[in-house]
Amino acid sequence: MVRIESRAARGFQSLHFLILLQEGRVLGSVENRFHLNAVNGILFRDKFGPSIGMESKEFAEELFDTMARRKKINAENRITIEELEILGRYINSMCDKNGDGKLSEEEVKEVLVMSAAANKLTNFKKHAATYAALIMEEFDPDHLGYIEIWQLESLLRGMDYMDQKMGKRT
């Protein structure tokens, strides 16, 4: 059980790359990692994964290339923080398929599966449906069939806050 919990914690922590933006700017820990990994305000492709908290270098670089191409950013293997914000908006739109600001249980599950695949967490991926059901149970007590994207973001921001607090202790 402890192993599953630790994998779940890693899986949820890896979801941070899905909420890069808050009110049009890069979030705290992602912004901090951007600046740590950037050279003169430029983030190179090979540092994209570590900057958004993604462990799989290959997946991060593929995501970087795909998003840059789809958003027509001339990335040339590097981006600025402003371009990272554009990519962040694109990532958020991948979660909310119809753009209504609401996530169904299936969309929540897809987000979890995507995160698990991005971070090579096969056990987390196997339990994605269970985790999605638990998230829905917690955030949709009236059984409306959806949660709002801000609820998932607040869950992840809370986890980000706990990561920062725990990081200060070590």
CNS distance restraints for C-alpha pairs under 8 A (distance, minus, plus):
assign (resid   1 and name CA) (resid   5 and name CA) 6.14 0.50 0.50
assign (resid   2 and name CA) (resid   6 and name CA) 6.10 0.50 0.50
assign (resid   3 and name CA) (resid   7 and name CA) 6.15 0.50 0.50
assign (resid   4 and name CA) (resid   8 and name CA) 5.99 0.50 0.50
assign (resid   4 and name CA) (resid 123 and name CA) 7.38 0.50 0.50
assign (resid   4 and name CA) (resid 124 and name CA) 7.61 0.50 0.50
assign (resid   5 and name CA) (resid   9 and name CA) 6.05 0.50 0.50
assign (resid   6 and name CA) (resid  10 and name CA) 6.18 0.50 0.50
assign (resid   7 and name CA) (resid  11 and name CA) 6.00 0.50 0.50
assign (resid   7 and name CA) (resid 121 and name CA) 7.18 0.50 0.50
assign (resid   7 and name CA) (resid 123 and name CA) 7.11 0.50 0.50
assign (resid   7 and name CA) (resid 124 and name CA) 6.05 0.50 0.50
assign (resid   8 and name CA) (resid  12 and name CA) 6.08 0.50 0.50
assign (resid   8 and name CA) (resid 124 and name CA) 5.76 0.50 0.50
assign (resid   9 and name CA) (resid  13 and name CA) 6.02 0.50 0.50
assign (resid  10 and name CA) (resid  14 and name CA) 6.08 0.50 0.50
assign (resid  11 and name CA) (resid  15 and name CA) 6.69 0.50 0.50
assign (resid  11 and name CA) (resid 112 and name CA) 7.59 0.50 0.50
assign (resid  11 and name CA) (resid 115 and name CA) 6.70 0.50 0.50
assign (resid  11 and name CA) (resid 116 and name CA) 5.97 0.50 0.50
assign (resid  11 and name CA) (resid 119 and name CA) 7.56 0.50 0.50
assign (resid  11 and name CA) (resid 121 and name CA) 6.90 0.50 0.50
assign (resid  11 and name CA) (resid 124 and name CA) 6.22 0.50 0.50
assign (resid  12 and name CA) (resid  16 and name CA) 7.60 0.50 0.50
assign (resid  12 and name CA) (resid 112 and name CA) 7.75 0.50 0.50
assign (resid  12 and name CA) (resid 156 and name CA) 7.46 0.50 0.50
assign (resid  13 and name CA) (resid  53 and name CA) 7.98 0.50 0.50
assign (resid  13 and name CA) (resid 156 and name CA) 7.44 0.50 0.50
assign (resid  13 and name CA) (resid 159 and name CA) 7.03 0.50 0.50
assign (resid  13 and name CA) (resid 160 and name CA) 7.51 0.50 0.50
assign (resid  14 and name CA) (resid  53 and name CA) 6.10 0.50 0.50
assign (resid  14 and name CA) (resid  54 and name CA) 6.03 0.50 0.50
assign (resid  14 and name CA) (resid  55 and name CA) 7.92 0.50 0.50
assign (resid  14 and name CA) (resid 115 and name CA) 6.22 0.50 0.50
assign (resid  14 and name CA) (resid 116 and name CA) 7.81 0.50 0.50
assign (resid  14 and name CA) (resid 119 and name CA) 7.03 0.50 0.50
assign (resid  15 and name CA) (resid  19 and name CA) 7.50 0.50 0.50
assign (resid  15 and name CA) (resid 111 and name CA) 7.90 0.50 0.50
assign (resid  15 and name CA) (resid 112 and name CA) 7.38 0.50 0.50
assign (resid  15 and name CA) (resid 115 and name CA) 5.74 0.50 0.50
assign (resid  15 and name CA) (resid 156 and name CA) 7.25 0.50 0.50
assign (resid  16 and name CA) (resid  20 and name CA) 6.92 0.50 0.50
assign (resid  16 and name CA) (resid  52 and name CA) 7.06 0.50 0.50
assign (resid  16 and name CA) (resid  53 and name CA) 6.67 0.50 0.50
assign (resid  16 and name CA) (resid 156 and name CA) 6.44 0.50 0.50
assign (resid  16 and name CA) (resid 160 and name CA) 7.67 0.50 0.50
assign (resid  17 and name CA) (resid  30 and name CA) 7.96 0.50 0.50
assign (resid  17 and name CA) (resid  52 and name CA) 5.09 0.50 0.50
assign (resid  17 and name CA) (resid  53 and name CA) 6.26 0.50 0.50
assign (resid  17 and name CA) (resid  54 and name CA) 6.99 0.50 0.50
assign (resid  17 and name CA) (resid  88 and name CA) 7.93 0.50 0.50
assign (resid  18 and name CA) (resid  88 and name CA) 7.28 0.50 0.50
assign (resid  18 and name CA) (resid  91 and name CA) 5.91 0.50 0.50
assign (resid  18 and name CA) (resid  92 and name CA) 6.00 0.50 0.50
assign (resid  18 and name CA) (resid  95 and name CA) 7.80 0.50 0.50
assign (resid  19 and name CA) (resid  27 and name CA) 7.76 0.50 0.50
assign (resid  19 and name CA) (resid  88 and name CA) 7.04 0.50 0.50
assign (resid  19 and name CA) (resid  91 and name CA) 7.75 0.50 0.50
assign (resid  19 and name CA) (resid  92 and name CA) 6.50 0.50 0.50
assign (resid  19 and name CA) (resid 153 and name CA) 6.26 0.50 0.50
assign (resid  19 and name CA) (resid 156 and name CA) 7.86 0.50 0.50
assign (resid  20 and name CA) (resid  25 and name CA) 7.81 0.50 0.50
assign (resid  20 and name CA) (resid  26 and name CA) 5.36 0.50 0.50
assign (resid  20 and name CA) (resid  27 and name CA) 5.59 0.50 0.50
assign (resid  20 and name CA) (resid  30 and name CA) 6.78 0.50 0.50
assign (resid  20 and name CA) (resid  52 and name CA) 7.68 0.50 0.50
assign (resid  20 and name CA) (resid  85 and name CA) 7.17 0.50 0.50
assign (resid  20 and name CA) (resid  88 and name CA) 5.11 0.50 0.50
assign (resid  20 and name CA) (resid  89 and name CA) 7.68 0.50 0.50
assign (resid  21 and name CA) (resid  25 and name CA) 5.14 0.50 0.50
assign (resid  21 and name CA) (resid  26 and name CA) 4.68 0.50 0.50
assign (resid  21 and name CA) (resid  27 and name CA) 5.53 0.50 0.50
assign (resid  21 and name CA) (resid  85 and name CA) 6.65 0.50 0.50
assign (resid  21 and name CA) (resid  88 and name CA) 6.08 0.50 0.50
assign (resid  21 and name CA) (resid  89 and name CA) 6.92 0.50 0.50
assign (resid  22 and name CA) (resid  26 and name CA) 6.53 0.50 0.50
assign (resid  22 and name CA) (resid  27 and name CA) 6.06 0.50 0.50
assign (resid  24 and name CA) (resid  85 and name CA) 7.28 0.50 0.50
assign (resid  25 and name CA) (resid  85 and name CA) 6.35 0.50 0.50
assign (resid  26 and name CA) (resid  30 and name CA) 6.52 0.50 0.50
assign (resid  26 and name CA) (resid  31 and name CA) 5.59 0.50 0.50
assign (resid  26 and name CA) (resid  81 and name CA) 7.72 0.50 0.50
assign (resid  26 and name CA) (resid  84 and name CA) 7.72 0.50 0.50
assign (resid  26 and name CA) (resid  85 and name CA) 6.00 0.50 0.50
assign (resid  26 and name CA) (resid  88 and name CA) 7.85 0.50 0.50
assign (resid  27 and name CA) (resid  31 and name CA) 5.73 0.50 0.50
assign (resid  28 and name CA) (resid  32 and name CA) 6.04 0.50 0.50
assign (resid  29 and name CA) (resid  33 and name CA) 6.09 0.50 0.50
assign (resid  29 and name CA) (resid 160 and name CA) 7.41 0.50 0.50
assign (resid  30 and name CA) (resid  34 and name CA) 5.95 0.50 0.50
assign (resid  30 and name CA) (resid  51 and name CA) 5.96 0.50 0.50
assign (resid  30 and name CA) (resid  52 and name CA) 5.45 0.50 0.50
assign (resid  30 and name CA) (resid  53 and name CA) 7.41 0.50 0.50
assign (resid  31 and name CA) (resid  35 and name CA) 6.32 0.50 0.50
assign (resid  31 and name CA) (resid  51 and name CA) 7.90 0.50 0.50
assign (resid  32 and name CA) (resid  36 and name CA) 6.22 0.50 0.50
assign (resid  33 and name CA) (resid  37 and name CA) 6.07 0.50 0.50
assign (resid  33 and name CA) (resid  50 and name CA) 7.33 0.50 0.50
assign (resid  33 and name CA) (resid  51 and name CA) 4.74 0.50 0.50
assign (resid  33 and name CA) (resid  52 and name CA) 7.24 0.50 0.50
assign (resid  34 and name CA) (resid  38 and name CA) 5.74 0.50 0.50
assign (resid  34 and name CA) (resid  43 and name CA) 6.85 0.50 0.50
assign (resid  34 and name CA) (resid  51 and name CA) 5.05 0.50 0.50
assign (resid  34 and name CA) (resid  52 and name CA) 7.67 0.50 0.50
assign (resid  34 and name CA) (resid  81 and name CA) 7.48 0.50 0.50
assign (resid  35 and name CA) (resid  39 and name CA) 7.83 0.50 0.50
assign (resid  35 and name CA) (resid  41 and name CA) 7.02 0.50 0.50
assign (resid  37 and name CA) (resid  43 and name CA) 6.50 0.50 0.50
assign (resid  37 and name CA) (resid  47 and name CA) 6.18 0.50 0.50
assign (resid  37 and name CA) (resid  50 and name CA) 7.92 0.50 0.50
assign (resid  37 and name CA) (resid  51 and name CA) 6.64 0.50 0.50
assign (resid  38 and name CA) (resid  42 and name CA) 5.03 0.50 0.50
assign (resid  38 and name CA) (resid  43 and name CA) 4.34 0.50 0.50
assign (resid  38 and name CA) (resid  44 and name CA) 7.00 0.50 0.50
assign (resid  38 and name CA) (resid  47 and name CA) 7.81 0.50 0.50
assign (resid  39 and name CA) (resid  43 and name CA) 6.44 0.50 0.50
assign (resid  41 and name CA) (resid  80 and name CA) 6.16 0.50 0.50
assign (resid  41 and name CA) (resid  81 and name CA) 7.25 0.50 0.50
assign (resid  42 and name CA) (resid  78 and name CA) 6.29 0.50 0.50
assign (resid  42 and name CA) (resid  79 and name CA) 5.67 0.50 0.50
assign (resid  42 and name CA) (resid  80 and name CA) 5.05 0.50 0.50
assign (resid  42 and name CA) (resid  81 and name CA) 7.54 0.50 0.50
assign (resid  43 and name CA) (resid  47 and name CA) 6.51 0.50 0.50
assign (resid  43 and name CA) (resid  48 and name CA) 6.83 0.50 0.50
assign (resid  43 and name CA) (resid  78 and name CA) 5.30 0.50 0.50
assign (resid  43 and name CA) (resid  79 and name CA) 5.26 0.50 0.50
assign (resid  43 and name CA) (resid  80 and name CA) 6.17 0.50 0.50
assign (resid  43 and name CA) (resid  81 and name CA) 7.79 0.50 0.50
assign (resid  44 and name CA) (resid  48 and name CA) 6.60 0.50 0.50
assign (resid  44 and name CA) (resid  77 and name CA) 5.70 0.50 0.50
assign (resid  44 and name CA) (resid  78 and name CA) 4.11 0.50 0.50
assign (resid  44 and name CA) (resid  79 and name CA) 6.52 0.50 0.50
assign (resid  45 and name CA) (resid  61 and name CA) 6.31 0.50 0.50
assign (resid  45 and name CA) (resid  64 and name CA) 6.96 0.50 0.50
assign (resid  45 and name CA) (resid  77 and name CA) 4.82 0.50 0.50
assign (resid  45 and name CA) (resid  78 and name CA) 5.36 0.50 0.50
assign (resid  45 and name CA) (resid  79 and name CA) 7.69 0.50 0.50
assign (resid  46 and name CA) (resid  57 and name CA) 7.32 0.50 0.50
assign (resid  46 and name CA) (resid  61 and name CA) 6.69 0.50 0.50
assign (resid  47 and name CA) (resid  51 and name CA) 6.16 0.50 0.50
assign (resid  48 and name CA) (resid  52 and name CA) 6.42 0.50 0.50
assign (resid  48 and name CA) (resid  60 and name CA) 6.56 0.50 0.50
assign (resid  48 and name CA) (resid  61 and name CA) 7.01 0.50 0.50
assign (resid  48 and name CA) (resid  64 and name CA) 7.18 0.50 0.50
assign (resid  49 and name CA) (resid  53 and name CA) 6.04 0.50 0.50
assign (resid  49 and name CA) (resid  54 and name CA) 4.70 0.50 0.50
assign (resid  49 and name CA) (resid  55 and name CA) 6.42 0.50 0.50
assign (resid  49 and name CA) (resid  56 and name CA) 7.00 0.50 0.50
assign (resid  49 and name CA) (resid  57 and name CA) 5.84 0.50 0.50
assign (resid  49 and name CA) (resid  60 and name CA) 4.84 0.50 0.50
assign (resid  49 and name CA) (resid  61 and name CA) 7.03 0.50 0.50
assign (resid  50 and name CA) (resid  54 and name CA) 5.71 0.50 0.50
assign (resid  50 and name CA) (resid  55 and name CA) 6.70 0.50 0.50
assign (resid  54 and name CA) (resid  60 and name CA) 6.60 0.50 0.50
assign (resid  54 and name CA) (resid 118 and name CA) 6.90 0.50 0.50
assign (resid  54 and name CA) (resid 119 and name CA) 6.19 0.50 0.50
assign (resid  55 and name CA) (resid  60 and name CA) 7.90 0.50 0.50
assign (resid  55 and name CA) (resid 118 and name CA) 7.40 0.50 0.50
assign (resid  55 and name CA) (resid 119 and name CA) 5.22 0.50 0.50
assign (resid  55 and name CA) (resid 120 and name CA) 7.97 0.50 0.50
assign (resid  56 and name CA) (resid  60 and name CA) 6.08 0.50 0.50
assign (resid  56 and name CA) (resid 118 and name CA) 5.94 0.50 0.50
assign (resid  56 and name CA) (resid 119 and name CA) 5.12 0.50 0.50
assign (resid  56 and name CA) (resid 120 and name CA) 6.80 0.50 0.50
assign (resid  57 and name CA) (resid  61 and name CA) 6.10 0.50 0.50
assign (resid  58 and name CA) (resid  62 and name CA) 6.21 0.50 0.50
assign (resid  59 and name CA) (resid  63 and name CA) 6.02 0.50 0.50
assign (resid  59 and name CA) (resid 118 and name CA) 5.69 0.50 0.50
assign (resid  59 and name CA) (resid 119 and name CA) 7.97 0.50 0.50
assign (resid  60 and name CA) (resid  64 and name CA) 6.03 0.50 0.50
assign (resid  60 and name CA) (resid 118 and name CA) 7.25 0.50 0.50
assign (resid  61 and name CA) (resid  65 and name CA) 6.18 0.50 0.50
assign (resid  62 and name CA) (resid  66 and name CA) 6.06 0.50 0.50
assign (resid  63 and name CA) (resid  67 and name CA) 5.93 0.50 0.50
assign (resid  64 and name CA) (resid  68 and name CA) 5.99 0.50 0.50
assign (resid  65 and name CA) (resid  69 and name CA) 6.06 0.50 0.50
assign (resid  66 and name CA) (resid  70 and name CA) 6.09 0.50 0.50
assign (resid  67 and name CA) (resid  71 and name CA) 5.90 0.50 0.50
assign (resid  67 and name CA) (resid  87 and name CA) 6.27 0.50 0.50
assign (resid  67 and name CA) (resid  90 and name CA) 7.37 0.50 0.50
assign (resid  68 and name CA) (resid  72 and name CA) 5.78 0.50 0.50
assign (resid  68 and name CA) (resid  73 and name CA) 4.84 0.50 0.50
assign (resid  68 and name CA) (resid  74 and name CA) 6.93 0.50 0.50
assign (resid  68 and name CA) (resid  75 and name CA) 6.26 0.50 0.50
assign (resid  68 and name CA) (resid  87 and name CA) 7.20 0.50 0.50
assign (resid  69 and name CA) (resid  73 and name CA) 6.25 0.50 0.50
assign (resid  69 and name CA) (resid  74 and name CA) 7.67 0.50 0.50
assign (resid  71 and name CA) (resid  86 and name CA) 7.73 0.50 0.50
assign (resid  71 and name CA) (resid  87 and name CA) 7.41 0.50 0.50
assign (resid  71 and name CA) (resid  90 and name CA) 7.80 0.50 0.50
assign (resid  73 and name CA) (resid  83 and name CA) 7.40 0.50 0.50
assign (resid  75 and name CA) (resid  79 and name CA) 5.56 0.50 0.50
assign (resid  79 and name CA) (resid  83 and name CA) 5.77 0.50 0.50
assign (resid  79 and name CA) (resid  84 and name CA) 6.61 0.50 0.50
assign (resid  80 and name CA) (resid  84 and name CA) 6.27 0.50 0.50
assign (resid  81 and name CA) (resid  85 and name CA) 6.32 0.50 0.50
assign (resid  82 and name CA) (resid  86 and name CA) 6.61 0.50 0.50
assign (resid  83 and name CA) (resid  87 and name CA) 6.33 0.50 0.50
assign (resid  84 and name CA) (resid  88 and name CA) 6.04 0.50 0.50
assign (resid  85 and name CA) (resid  89 and name CA) 6.28 0.50 0.50
assign (resid  86 and name CA) (resid  90 and name CA) 6.45 0.50 0.50
assign (resid  87 and name CA) (resid  91 and name CA) 6.22 0.50 0.50
assign (resid  88 and name CA) (resid  92 and name CA) 6.25 0.50 0.50
assign (resid  89 and name CA) (resid  93 and name CA) 6.30 0.50 0.50
assign (resid  90 and name CA) (resid  94 and name CA) 6.38 0.50 0.50
assign (resid  91 and name CA) (resid  95 and name CA) 6.84 0.50 0.50
assign (resid  92 and name CA) (resid  96 and name CA) 6.66 0.50 0.50
assign (resid  93 and name CA) (resid  97 and name CA) 6.42 0.50 0.50
assign (resid  93 and name CA) (resid  99 and name CA) 6.55 0.50 0.50
assign (resid  95 and name CA) (resid 103 and name CA) 7.63 0.50 0.50
assign (resid  95 and name CA) (resid 107 and name CA) 6.57 0.50 0.50
assign (resid  95 and name CA) (resid 108 and name CA) 7.66 0.50 0.50
assign (resid  95 and name CA) (resid 110 and name CA) 7.76 0.50 0.50
assign (resid  95 and name CA) (resid 111 and name CA) 6.14 0.50 0.50
assign (resid  96 and name CA) (resid 100 and name CA) 7.02 0.50 0.50
assign (resid  96 and name CA) (resid 101 and name CA) 6.39 0.50 0.50
assign (resid  96 and name CA) (resid 102 and name CA) 6.65 0.50 0.50
assign (resid  96 and name CA) (resid 103 and name CA) 6.03 0.50 0.50
assign (resid  96 and name CA) (resid 107 and name CA) 7.10 0.50 0.50
assign (resid  96 and name CA) (resid 149 and name CA) 7.55 0.50 0.50
assign (resid  97 and name CA) (resid 107 and name CA) 7.68 0.50 0.50
assign (resid 101 and name CA) (resid 148 and name CA) 5.65 0.50 0.50
assign (resid 101 and name CA) (resid 149 and name CA) 5.41 0.50 0.50
assign (resid 101 and name CA) (resid 150 and name CA) 7.86 0.50 0.50
assign (resid 102 and name CA) (resid 146 and name CA) 5.92 0.50 0.50
assign (resid 102 and name CA) (resid 147 and name CA) 5.51 0.50 0.50
assign (resid 102 and name CA) (resid 148 and name CA) 4.22 0.50 0.50
assign (resid 102 and name CA) (resid 149 and name CA) 5.53 0.50 0.50
assign (resid 103 and name CA) (resid 107 and name CA) 5.53 0.50 0.50
assign (resid 103 and name CA) (resid 108 and name CA) 6.16 0.50 0.50
assign (resid 103 and name CA) (resid 146 and name CA) 5.21 0.50 0.50
assign (resid 103 and name CA) (resid 147 and name CA) 5.24 0.50 0.50
assign (resid 103 and name CA) (resid 148 and name CA) 5.87 0.50 0.50
assign (resid 103 and name CA) (resid 149 and name CA) 6.16 0.50 0.50
assign (resid 104 and name CA) (resid 108 and name CA) 6.26 0.50 0.50
assign (resid 104 and name CA) (resid 145 and name CA) 6.03 0.50 0.50
assign (resid 104 and name CA) (resid 146 and name CA) 4.35 0.50 0.50
assign (resid 104 and name CA) (resid 147 and name CA) 6.53 0.50 0.50
assign (resid 105 and name CA) (resid 109 and name CA) 6.11 0.50 0.50
assign (resid 105 and name CA) (resid 132 and name CA) 6.05 0.50 0.50
assign (resid 105 and name CA) (resid 133 and name CA) 6.71 0.50 0.50
assign (resid 105 and name CA) (resid 136 and name CA) 6.40 0.50 0.50
assign (resid 105 and name CA) (resid 145 and name CA) 7.08 0.50 0.50
assign (resid 105 and name CA) (resid 146 and name CA) 6.45 0.50 0.50
assign (resid 105 and name CA) (resid 147 and name CA) 8.00 0.50 0.50
assign (resid 106 and name CA) (resid 110 and name CA) 6.16 0.50 0.50
assign (resid 106 and name CA) (resid 132 and name CA) 7.74 0.50 0.50
assign (resid 107 and name CA) (resid 111 and name CA) 6.22 0.50 0.50
assign (resid 108 and name CA) (resid 112 and name CA) 6.32 0.50 0.50
assign (resid 108 and name CA) (resid 132 and name CA) 5.69 0.50 0.50
assign (resid 109 and name CA) (resid 113 and name CA) 6.10 0.50 0.50
assign (resid 109 and name CA) (resid 128 and name CA) 5.69 0.50 0.50
assign (resid 109 and name CA) (resid 129 and name CA) 5.61 0.50 0.50
assign (resid 109 and name CA) (resid 131 and name CA) 7.63 0.50 0.50
assign (resid 109 and name CA) (resid 132 and name CA) 5.12 0.50 0.50
assign (resid 110 and name CA) (resid 114 and name CA) 5.97 0.50 0.50
assign (resid 111 and name CA) (resid 115 and name CA) 6.17 0.50 0.50
assign (resid 112 and name CA) (resid 116 and name CA) 6.09 0.50 0.50
assign (resid 112 and name CA) (resid 125 and name CA) 7.07 0.50 0.50
assign (resid 112 and name CA) (resid 128 and name CA) 5.72 0.50 0.50
assign (resid 112 and name CA) (resid 132 and name CA) 7.48 0.50 0.50
assign (resid 113 and name CA) (resid 117 and name CA) 6.09 0.50 0.50
assign (resid 113 and name CA) (resid 124 and name CA) 7.92 0.50 0.50
assign (resid 113 and name CA) (resid 125 and name CA) 5.22 0.50 0.50
assign (resid 113 and name CA) (resid 128 and name CA) 6.04 0.50 0.50
assign (resid 114 and name CA) (resid 118 and name CA) 6.06 0.50 0.50
assign (resid 115 and name CA) (resid 119 and name CA) 6.24 0.50 0.50
assign (resid 116 and name CA) (resid 120 and name CA) 5.84 0.50 0.50
assign (resid 116 and name CA) (resid 121 and name CA) 4.80 0.50 0.50
assign (resid 116 and name CA) (resid 122 and name CA) 6.60 0.50 0.50
assign (resid 116 and name CA) (resid 124 and name CA) 6.01 0.50 0.50
assign (resid 116 and name CA) (resid 125 and name CA) 5.19 0.50 0.50
assign (resid 117 and name CA) (resid 121 and name CA) 6.32 0.50 0.50
assign (resid 117 and name CA) (resid 122 and name CA) 7.21 0.50 0.50
assign (resid 117 and name CA) (resid 125 and name CA) 7.07 0.50 0.50
assign (resid 121 and name CA) (resid 125 and name CA) 6.20 0.50 0.50
assign (resid 122 and name CA) (resid 126 and name CA) 6.26 0.50 0.50
assign (resid 123 and name CA) (resid 127 and name CA) 6.48 0.50 0.50
assign (resid 124 and name CA) (resid 128 and name CA) 6.09 0.50 0.50
assign (resid 127 and name CA) (resid 131 and name CA) 6.29 0.50 0.50
assign (resid 128 and name CA) (resid 132 and name CA) 5.98 0.50 0.50
assign (resid 129 and name CA) (resid 133 and name CA) 6.13 0.50 0.50
assign (resid 130 and name CA) (resid 134 and name CA) 6.23 0.50 0.50
assign (resid 131 and name CA) (resid 135 and name CA) 6.16 0.50 0.50
assign (resid 132 and name CA) (resid 136 and name CA) 6.15 0.50 0.50
assign (resid 133 and name CA) (resid 137 and name CA) 6.03 0.50 0.50
assign (resid 134 and name CA) (resid 138 and name CA) 6.18 0.50 0.50
assign (resid 135 and name CA) (resid 139 and name CA) 6.04 0.50 0.50
assign (resid 135 and name CA) (resid 140 and name CA) 7.98 0.50 0.50
assign (resid 136 and name CA) (resid 140 and name CA) 5.16 0.50 0.50
assign (resid 136 and name CA) (resid 141 and name CA) 7.62 0.50 0.50
assign (resid 136 and name CA) (resid 146 and name CA) 7.29 0.50 0.50
assign (resid 136 and name CA) (resid 147 and name CA) 6.83 0.50 0.50
assign (resid 137 and name CA) (resid 141 and name CA) 5.80 0.50 0.50
assign (resid 137 and name CA) (resid 143 and name CA) 7.89 0.50 0.50
assign (resid 139 and name CA) (resid 147 and name CA) 6.23 0.50 0.50
assign (resid 139 and name CA) (resid 151 and name CA) 7.08 0.50 0.50
assign (resid 140 and name CA) (resid 144 and name CA) 6.42 0.50 0.50
assign (resid 140 and name CA) (resid 145 and name CA) 7.12 0.50 0.50
assign (resid 140 and name CA) (resid 146 and name CA) 6.59 0.50 0.50
assign (resid 140 and name CA) (resid 147 and name CA) 5.95 0.50 0.50
assign (resid 147 and name CA) (resid 151 and name CA) 6.58 0.50 0.50
assign (resid 147 and name CA) (resid 152 and name CA) 7.62 0.50 0.50
assign (resid 148 and name CA) (resid 152 and name CA) 7.11 0.50 0.50
assign (resid 149 and name CA) (resid 153 and name CA) 6.22 0.50 0.50
assign (resid 150 and name CA) (resid 154 and name CA) 5.93 0.50 0.50
assign (resid 151 and name CA) (resid 155 and name CA) 6.26 0.50 0.50
assign (resid 152 and name CA) (resid 156 and name CA) 6.31 0.50 0.50
assign (resid 153 and name CA) (resid 157 and name CA) 5.95 0.50 0.50
assign (resid 154 and name CA) (resid 158 and name CA) 5.96 0.50 0.50
assign (resid 155 and name CA) (resid 159 and name CA) 6.38 0.50 0.50
assign (resid 156 and name CA) (resid 160 and name CA) 6.07 0.50 0.50
assign (resid 157 and name CA) (resid 161 and name CA) 6.08 0.50 0.50
assign (resid 158 and name CA) (resid 162 and name CA) 6.29 0.50 0.50
assign (resid 159 and name CA) (resid 163 and name CA) 6.13 0.50 0.50
assign (resid 160 and name CA) (resid 164 and name CA) 6.22 0.50 0.50
assign (resid 161 and name CA) (resid 165 and name CA) 6.21 0.50 0.50
assign (resid 162 and name CA) (resid 166 and name CA) 6.03 0.50 0.50
assign (resid 163 and name CA) (resid 167 and name CA) 5.91 0.50 0.50
assign (resid 164 and name CA) (resid 168 and name CA) 6.29 0.50 0.50
assign (resid 165 and name CA) (resid 169 and name CA) 6.77 0.50 0.50
assign (resid 166 and name CA) (resid 170 and name CA) 6.77 0.50 0.50
